[in-house]
Structure formats: C-alpha cells, structure tokens
Amino acid sequence: MLYRVVQEGMTNARRHGHAKHLEITIGAKRGAIYLLLADDGEGADIAELEKGFGLRHMQERLALLHGKLRYWSDSGFTLEAILPENEEASNFL
C-alpha cells in the first residue's frame, strides 16, 4: 500500500506540480505508520483542487486498511498517509 502511495505521489509531483525535488519520510508512532511526501513543485489551491483518480484511489485503498490520507499545499504539495499497525490502533486515527 505505501509503495503505491509513493508511486502515485511521485507521479503527481512531477506531472502536476512540475517538482524538481521530493522528500519522502516514513516512520512509526503511537501504533501507526506515517508516510510523508513533500515536493517543491507549484502546489495547488486546496479549496479548488479536484480530486483526480490518483488522490481518490489512494484514499480508497488506505480506507480499506483503516488508514487516512491528508494533503496540503504551502510551498509545494505534501501528502501524508497514515496506516494503523493493527485494527485496535485504527480507533485512534
């Protein structure tokens, strides 16, 4: 799952944001696995952002595993995927 999020995030950063650099961070904390992708691209107006196939697909796949996808744009675009390590941990996300 996380591999697919990284794949789609990299594609979006290049295709839509025209990013030159992408920083990928992964870690675990409080029963969850966190994946953060931050690029230096053009960013997006989140209020006007239409979720395409990629963002919708990531959200749907993560939801199947009780995970979540968040994203924001300040300087560039950032995606955060959160997956619980087990089903009990999903109650805290």
N, C-alpha and C positions, 0 to 999 in steps of 0.2 A: 504494500500500500504506500509506504513512504517513498519508495523508489518511483512509483508512478506520480506522486505529488511533485517530487524533484524534477522529473522529466517534463511534466506539464508546466511547472513554474519556470523552468529554463526556456522552454519554447515560447511562453508568453512574454518573458522578459526581453527576449531577442526580437520576436515578431511584432509585438505591440508597443513595447516600451523603448525599443532600439537601445537596450542597455549594453554597456561595454563590460561591466563587471557585475558579478553576482556572488553574494556571500551566503553560504549555507551553514547553518548551525543546528546541531542535534544534541539533545540531552534528555535526562530523566529527572523528574522532581515530583514529589508527593503522589506517587502511584501513576504517573502519566509520562508519556514520551512526547517531547516537544521537537518540532522541526520548524525552523525559521529560514525563509529565503528572502533576502533583501537585495534589490538591484539598484543601480544608479541611472536607470532609464528616465523617460519623460514623465512617468507617473500617470495618474488618472484622477479625474474628478469622481470620487466615490459616489456622490449623490446622483450623478448622471451615468454611472457605469452600468452597462447592460451585461448581465452575466451570460457569457457565451457557453459553448459546450464544455470547454475546459474547466472553468470555475464550477459550473453546475455538477459536472461529473466528479470532480474532487470532493465536493460537499456530499454528494450522494454516497460515494464509496466510503468516506470517513464515517458518515452517519450509520452505515451498516455495522461498523465496528464500535459504535457509540462514541465516535470522535467528533471533532469540530474543526471547522476551517474559519479563520478570521483573516481579513486583509485590510490594509490601509495604504494611503499614499501621502507621504510628506515630501521627502526628497527621494524620488524614485517610487518603487512599489514594493510592499512587503506582504508576504504570505506567512501565516502561522498555522500549522497543522498540529492538533493535539489528539493523541490517542491514549486511552486508558490502558494500563498494563493488564488489567483484568476487569471483569464485569462489576465488581464491587466499587472499584475506583471510578467507574463511569458516573456514579452518583455525585461525585464531587466536581465534575467538569461543568 
